Amino acid sequence: MSGLLSPTPKTNQLMNTNVAIIGSTGRSASAWTDAFVAAGYAVRSLVRHPRLLPNRPGIRYRRLDLDDPSTYQPALEDIDTLALVTPADPRQPEWEIGLINAARNTSVRRIIKLSVIGADFIFPLSPFARWHAEIEDALRTSRITHVILRPNFFMQNLLMQKDVIESGIYMEPIGTASISFVDVRDIADIAVIAASGALDDQALTLTGPEKLSGDEVAAFLSKATGTAIHFVSPDISEFRATLLSRGMPEWHVAALAELYSLVQNRHGAYLGSTTSSIEEVTGQSPRTLEEFVNSAFRLRRSGRGSFDWQVARRFFHQFLGDRLDRDARWPVGFKL
């Protein structure tokens, strides 16, 4: 186990434990919520508009507005474990450090912090890693028991360009580099174990079992969809221009461009690293990208000669530009 698991948890047993998770519908928040509910935890989802959400067994909602610090402490009252999961944003250090400070005045005994790979570098290389590094420093000095999880690229991000992939193109500005991916469900499984106290005051880098080039990812996608998927890596200037034309905020475009520039210029080798932490902690091999895409894209695998497949393909190609223009969240529409 490489010393990752403590012999005995430092907390009370599961029966006496609840967890607060920031958000309910994001990729990480939803996966963490499902994992904690499945494990029998009482989950409090911290959301801006709790009355608008449907009732779910095992979940209670409490108002939290990240832009309103007065909501922080009330949201954390009577909570044992806080899952610190907030969206990437330049205000992320302000939000999360504010929540850490609020937690010090409540019953919170443990914080599980979702960070990013590379946040532990002396000089973090991407804006995302720099934001998380600042939060990690605050967490270490807070004297609250904590666990830091540093994942690499989420496999689920592929779903943001699902229509483009199913039209025959997988787009990622990584050039000829290879990167590693991790399934958010594996991260959630680690978070559940962390809530037991078995990983207290540790920081784990979480990845899948392999690093993959763009062509290798495209090969998995081709197999899963039953059609040829071609990998395309746009240059950074075109990447920036396209994101801005789709309405993505300037800060987000700049952060992504800086991150992918590292990869294309061969300064982001750490993004292709892999670790064994998931298997060491859970006792199970991490999900592979091939397994993920086979599951996520299998619904479109009617035969190439089938009427439904032919109609869907012709329709998508006819309206490709229109479909892409409706989604400003992902870098699509580059010149090929």
N, C-alpha and C positions, 0 to 999 in steps of 0.2 A: 504493500500500500504506500510505500515511500513516505510514510509518516504524515500523510495528509489527514487521516482520520484520528481524532482524539479517542482514547480508550473509552471514555464515558462522557456523555453530554453534560454541560454545565448548567442546563436549564431544567425546569420541571418537565415532566413527561407531556406528551401530546395533548392529553385531556385538559391540561391547564394552559394551553398555548393558543393564541390567536395571532393573526398577521394582518397588517394594513398594507395594501398595494396601491400605488398611485396609478390611477387610470383603470379602465376596464376593457377597452376595445383595441388598444395598440397591440403590435405584434408581441412584444414582451409581456405587457400587462395581462393580456388575455391568456397567454400560455402559462404564466405564473399562477394566475387565478385558477385555471383548470387543474393544474398540478397540486396546488395546496388544497383545493376542495376535494380532489380525489384521495388525497392523503388523510382527510378527516379534519383538517384545520377549519376553524371559524375565520372567514375572510371578511375584512372590511375594505371595500373598494372606495378609494378617495377620489371623488369626481366633482366637477364643477356644478352639474345639475342633477343631483341624485334622484329627484322626483320624476325625471324623464326616462329612467331606466327600468326595465322589467324585473320583477322579482325572480330570483334564482335560489334554489336550495343551497344553504351553506354560505350565502353572501348577504352582507348588509352594506348599505351605502351611507357615506358621510360626505358632507360638502368639504371640498378643498379647492381653493382657487390659488394657483401658483403665483398669480400677480397680486394677491392680497394676503400678506403675512399674518393678518389678524385671524385668518382661518386655520393656520398651521397647528397651533397648540390644541384647540378644540378637536381637531380631526384625529389627534393622536392620543387623546385621553383613553385610559384603560386598554392600551395596546401593549403587547409583549414584544413583537417583532415588527420592524418597519422595513418593507421592501422599497428601497430607494431607486425607483425606476421612473425617470422623466425623459421627455423627448429631447433630442439634440437641439441645442439653441445656445446662442452666446450668453443668455441669461441663466443657463443651467447651473453654473457655480453659485449665483445669487440664490436661486430657488433651493438647491439642495443643501447648501450651507445653512440657509435659513431654517430648513426642516431639521437639520442636525441640531442646531441650537435650540429649537423648540422641543425636540425630543428629550433634551437634557432636563427639561422641567416637567416631564410626564413619566408615565410608568414604563416607557420603552426601555427594554433591556438589551436589545440587539438590533443592529442595522445590517441588512444585506444590501450591499451597494453594487449596482450594475454599472460597470465601467467599460473600458475598451482596451484592446490589446495595445501595448506600447505606452500606456499611461504611467508606467513605472520607470520610464527612461529618465535620466538626469535632465535631458533636454527633449521632451516629447516632440515628435516630428510633425504631427498633424494638429489642426485646431481642435478637433474632437478629443484627442488625447490630452492636449493642454488643459482643456476645460475640466476633464475628469481628474487630471493630476492635482489640480487645485482643490477639488472636492475631497480626494483621497487624503491630502495633507490635513484638511480640516477634520476629517473623520478620525484620523490617527491621534490628533491632539484633543479629541472630544472626551476621551476616557469612557466612551460607550463601547461595549463589546461589539465587534463588527466582523464581517466577512466581505471581501472584495472579489468580484467576479469580472474577469477581463476577457470577453469573447472577441473573436474575429468576425469576419463578414457573415451576416445571417443568411442561411439558405433561403429563408422566406422572402428575402428581398427580390428573388427571381420572380415572384408572383406579381410584382409591380410592373413588370413588362411582359406579362403572360400573353396578351394579345399579339405583341410584336414577335415573341418567340414562336407562337403558333402560326404566324405568317411566314416563318422561315428564317428569322434573324435573332441572334443573341448578341446583345450589345453591351460591352463593358470596356472602358478606356484603360486597359491594363497592358496593352502592347503584347509583347511576348513573355511577360512575367507570369509566374504561377502564384496563386493565393490559396489560402485555406478558408474553409467555410465551417459554420457550426449551426446546428438546428436549434432554434429557440426552445424547443421542448427539452433538449438535453440540458440547456442552461437552467430551465425551470426545475428539472429534477435535482440538479445540484443545489438550487436555492432551498428546496424542501429539506434536503439533508442538512444544509447550513442552519436552518431554523431550529434543528434539534440540539445545536451546540457542538456538533461533532467537528466543525471546521472553524471554531472561534479564533479570531485574530489572525486568520490566514488570508492570503491573496492568491487566487488561482487564475491562470491563463487557460482559456477553454477554446478548443478547436475540434474539428472533426479529425479523422484519421489520416487525411492526405491533403497535399497541395495539388492544385489543378490549374492547367493553362486554360485560356479561353477556348481553344480548340477541343480540349478534353471535356469541358463543360458542354460545349455544343454537341459533342458526340453522345453524351448521356441524354441530352434533350432530344436528339434525333431518334434515339432508340425508344425513348418514352412516348414521343408523339407519333412515331411511325412515319415521319417525313424528314427530309433533309433540313437541318438547322445550320446556318452559316454564322460563324463568329466574326464580328466586326468591332474593331477598336478605333474609335474616332480620335483625332488629335485633340489636345487640351483646348486650343483656341476655339475649335468648332464645338467642342463639348460645352464650354462656357457660353458661347453665343446661343446655342440651342436652348440651354436651360433658362437663360434670361428671357428668350423669346417666348418661352412657355410660362413665364410669370413667376418663376422660382425666386425667392428673396435673394438679394445680392450677397448677404452673408453666407447663405447656404451654398450658393454657386461657388463663392471664393473658397469655402472650406473643402468642398468636394474636389475642386480643381487642384487645390494644394495637395490633397491626399493622393489623387490619381497621378499627379505629376511625380510624386515620390516613386510610385510604382513604375511608371514609364521610364523614369530616369535611373532605375535600378538602385534607388536609395531606400526602398521599402522592403528589403529582404525579409524583415521580421513578419510581414504580412503573409509570407508563405511558410511560416513556421508551423509546426504541429506539436501538440503535447498529449500526454497520456492521462491527464488529470481526470477527465470524465470517467474513463474506465476504472481508474484507481479508486475513485470515490463511490461510484454507483455499482461497480462490479459488472457493468455491462458495456459492451463496445459502443462508442458513439455512433449515431446514425450517419450514414454516408450520403453524399450528394446524390449518388445514383439512386439510392433508396428513396430519397426525398422527391426527386423529379419523377420517378416511376409512379409515386403516389399522387403528386400534385398535378401531373399532366395526363394521367391515364384516362380521364373521362373523354378526351378528344381522340381516343385511339380506335374509332370505327375504321374499317378497312379503307385503304387509299382509293379503291374503286367504288366504294359505296356512294349512293346518291347523296346522303347527308354530308359526307365528307367533301364531295365535289362542290355542292352548293355552298357550304360554309367557306371553303377556300376561295371560290370565285367572289363571293360577297365581300370577304375581308379584303382581298386585293383591290377590289373596285373602290372600296371606301376607306382604304388604308390611311390616307392623309387626314380625312375627317375624323376617324376613330382616334388617331394619335393626338390630334389637336385638343381633344377633350380631357386629356390627362396631363396636368402640369406637374405631376409629382416625379416623373421619371425621364431621363434623358433619351427621348426617342425622336425620330425624324431626322437623323443625320444624313447627309449626302453619302451615297454608297459608290 
